[in-house]
Amino acid sequence: MQTINNISLKPYHSFACKETASHFSIITSEHEIEEVAKWSKINQQPLLILGSGSNILFTKKYEGIVAKMELMGIKKLNETASEVLLEVGAGENWHYFVSYCVQKGWGGIENLSLIPGTVGASPIQNIGAYGVEVKDTIKSISAYDTFNETWVNFNNNECEFGYRTSIFKNSKNRYIISKVHFILQKQPNLKTDYGVIREVLHDRNIKNPSLVDISNAIIQIRTEKLPDPKKIGNAGSFFKNPIIPIAQFEQLKNEFPALIAYPTSDTSYKLAAGWLIEACGWKGIQKGNVGCYEKQALVIVSYGAISGKEIFDFSELIIQSVKNKFGITLEREVNIL
Ligand SMILES: Cc1cc2nc3c(=O)[nH]c(=O)nc-3n(C[C@H](O)[C@H](O)[C@H](O)COP(=O)(O)OP(=O)(O)OC[C@H]3O[C@@H](n4cnc5c(N)ncnc54)[C@H](O)[C@@H]3O)c2cc1C
């Protein structure tokens, strides 16, 4: 295992700030996962596994070892008349994997097209978009337990998946995911419930969409709505959509009739955080090198911020004003370090 000292993290995360790490390494095998975990223990340096850094904000120097996951490989383990079982290395690019499956005619993740990041990070916050969450296609996950220094296998029901969360997110840095096992469908149920997907299909005059049509529609929607991290630093949605009890929702709805919310159970509602932020006047606002994206208020963008702290401070201002106006405390979706 090779380590580099005092490296800039700018090329390794989508906010592209100039924070540094005291040590850096690249993981390409399960053996190197064990090695980096051992190195971190022996040298008493914290360990951070990095995918492609599209859901991370470094606000200061990382005093420890950052290990970039590049364990690759897509393997078909089993195939029946209706399903395929795939084993995918944690370092594979997520969108590449989605496109690979779409081309093969294996359905289940096409609505998650163009989400930046790696396959290994996809279960961490249970990535989701356009009515689909990755948890619905995951069979199991192989991970290294850095506490007990053993390999563990998590079946889907042991991953504690929820809205933008999982056991991996909650037990920070304990598990290093090496491989994810997916079950995909050969005769998939296409999810076109989102109005915007139907609109794009209608505009393209597509009546019986294929997996490729759905994926292309999602790519078009995302390209039009979200900033490209290669051009403008960002990490997608900066905040989670808050889930609140029904009584609180009814009170807010009385006061703010335009409030956007969806029931999540008999007792709770999920509020559109983007709407709350926009209603506080933040959409399109820039302060210094940081701004609230003009097409989607949930996205904080960097116009060349040098320090992640500047971005963090901007997010604090948004949290404070949403709290003052609606009494709701927004939770960050992005991992802050
Ligand atoms: C433009 C844009 C749009 C986005 N849209 C969406 C969206 O629609 N839906 C959505 O859910 N997310 C979205 N995201 C967020 C992001 O793409 C996902 O969270 C993605 O899964 C992050 O992958 P990554 O490899 O970049 O993870 P990183 O940012 O590198 O890491 C994220 C976290 O996972 C941990 N981690 C990463 N890999 C491993 C591993 N192998 N083992 C253990 N821990 C690991 C890291 O330590 C860190 O805590 C968007 C981001 C951007 C920039």
The ligand as an SDF file (V2000), in Angstrom:
LIG
                    3D

 53 58  0  0  0  0  0  0  0  0999 V2000
  -25.0540   17.1780   -9.1900 C   0  0  0  0  0  0  0  0  0  0  0  0
  -25.3490   16.1780   -8.1050 C   0  0  0  0  0  0  0  0  0  0  0  0
  -26.5640   15.5290   -8.0950 C   0  0  0  0  0  0  0  0  0  0  0  0
  -26.8570   14.5780   -7.1060 C   0  0  0  0  0  0  0  0  0  0  0  0
  -28.0810   13.9770   -7.1220 N   0  0  0  0  0  0  0  0  0  0  0  0
  -28.3960   13.0530   -6.1900 C   0  0  0  0  0  0  0  0  0  0  0  0
  -29.6780   12.4020   -6.2200 C   0  0  0  0  0  0  0  0  0  0  0  0
  -30.4910   12.6340   -7.1010 O   0  0  0  0  0  0  0  0  0  0  0  0
  -29.9400   11.4910   -5.2460 N   0  0  0  0  0  0  0  0  0  0  0  0
  -29.0400   11.1930   -4.2690 C   0  0  0  0  0  0  0  0  0  0  0  0
  -29.3560   10.3530   -3.4100 O   0  0  0  0  0  0  0  0  0  0  0  0
  -27.8180   11.7790   -4.2210 N   0  0  0  0  0  0  0  0  0  0  0  0
  -27.4720   12.7130   -5.1520 C   0  0  0  0  0  0  0  0  0  0  0  0
  -26.2600   13.3240   -5.1160 N   0  0  0  0  0  0  0  0  0  0  0  0
  -25.3190   13.0090   -4.0410 C   0  0  0  0  0  0  0  0  0  0  0  0
  -24.2400   11.9740   -4.4250 C   0  0  0  0  0  0  0  0  0  0  0  0
  -24.1450   11.8290   -5.8170 O   0  0  0  0  0  0  0  0  0  0  0  0
  -24.5130   10.5990   -3.8060 C   0  0  0  0  0  0  0  0  0  0  0  0
  -24.6260   10.6980   -2.4200 O   0  0  0  0  0  0  0  0  0  0  0  0
  -23.4280    9.5820   -4.1500 C   0  0  0  0  0  0  0  0  0  0  0  0
  -23.8200    8.2930   -3.7330 O   0  0  0  0  0  0  0  0  0  0  0  0
  -22.0770    9.9140   -3.5280 C   0  0  0  0  0  0  0  0  0  0  0  0
  -21.1130    9.0350   -4.0610 O   0  0  0  0  0  0  0  0  0  0  0  0
  -19.5640    9.3190   -3.9150 P   0  0  0  0  0  0  0  0  0  0  0  0
  -18.8330    8.1470   -4.4280 O   0  0  0  0  0  0  0  0  0  0  0  0
  -19.2340   10.6260   -4.5360 O   0  0  0  0  0  0  0  0  0  0  0  0
  -19.4270    9.4050   -2.3350 O   0  0  0  0  0  0  0  0  0  0  0  0
  -18.4860   10.3600   -1.4840 P   0  0  0  0  0  0  0  0  0  0  0  0
  -18.9900   11.7530   -1.5440 O   0  0  0  0  0  0  0  0  0  0  0  0
  -17.0660   10.1350   -1.8490 O   0  0  0  0  0  0  0  0  0  0  0  0
  -18.7510    9.7740   -0.0270 O   0  0  0  0  0  0  0  0  0  0  0  0
  -20.0130    9.9450    0.6040 C   0  0  0  0  0  0  0  0  0  0  0  0
  -19.9730    9.2180    1.9650 C   0  0  0  0  0  0  0  0  0  0  0  0
  -19.8820    7.8240    1.7570 O   0  0  0  0  0  0  0  0  0  0  0  0
  -18.7020    7.2870    2.3640 C   0  0  0  0  0  0  0  0  0  0  0  0
  -18.2120    6.2360    1.4510 N   0  0  0  0  0  0  0  0  0  0  0  0
  -18.0060    6.3460    0.1160 C   0  0  0  0  0  0  0  0  0  0  0  0
  -17.6390    5.1520   -0.4000 N   0  0  0  0  0  0  0  0  0  0  0  0
  -17.5920    4.2710    0.6240 C   0  0  0  0  0  0  0  0  0  0  0  0
  -17.2750    2.8770    0.7220 C   0  0  0  0  0  0  0  0  0  0  0  0
  -16.9350    2.1450   -0.3330 N   0  0  0  0  0  0  0  0  0  0  0  0
  -17.3250    2.2910    1.9500 N   0  0  0  0  0  0  0  0  0  0  0  0
  -17.6790    3.0240    3.0430 C   0  0  0  0  0  0  0  0  0  0  0  0
  -17.9820    4.3470    3.0200 N   0  0  0  0  0  0  0  0  0  0  0  0
  -17.9480    4.9610    1.8150 C   0  0  0  0  0  0  0  0  0  0  0  0
  -17.7660    8.4720    2.5210 C   0  0  0  0  0  0  0  0  0  0  0  0
  -16.8470    8.2680    3.5790 O   0  0  0  0  0  0  0  0  0  0  0  0
  -18.7470    9.5830    2.8020 C   0  0  0  0  0  0  0  0  0  0  0  0
  -19.1360    9.5850    4.1590 O   0  0  0  0  0  0  0  0  0  0  0  0
  -25.9170   14.2870   -6.1000 C   0  0  0  0  0  0  0  0  0  0  0  0
  -24.6610   14.9240   -6.1230 C   0  0  0  0  0  0  0  0  0  0  0  0
  -24.3800   15.8640   -7.1130 C   0  0  0  0  0  0  0  0  0  0  0  0
  -23.0330   16.5290   -7.1440 C   0  0  0  0  0  0  0  0  0  0  0  0
  1  2  1  0
  2  3  1  0
  2 52  2  0
  3  4  2  0
  4  5  1  0
  4 50  1  0
  5  6  2  0
  6  7  1  0
  6 13  1  0
  7  8  2  0
  7  9  1  0
  9 10  1  0
 10 11  2  0
 10 12  1  0
 12 13  2  0
 13 14  1  0
 14 15  1  0
 14 50  1  0
 15 16  1  0
 16 17  1  0
 16 18  1  0
 18 19  1  0
 18 20  1  0
 20 21  1  0
 20 22  1  0
 22 23  1  0
 23 24  1  0
 24 25  2  0
 24 26  1  0
 24 27  1  0
 27 28  1  0
 28 29  2  0
 28 30  1  0
 28 31  1  0
 31 32  1  0
 32 33  1  0
 33 34  1  0
 33 48  1  0
 34 35  1  0
 35 36  1  0
 35 46  1  0
 36 37  1  0
 36 45  1  0
 37 38  2  0
 38 39  1  0
 39 40  1  0
 39 45  2  0
 40 41  1  0
 40 42  2  0
 42 43  1  0
 43 44  2  0
 44 45  1  0
 46 47  1  0
 46 48  1  0
 48 49  1  0
 50 51  2  0
 51 52  1  0
 52 53  1  0
M  END
$$$$
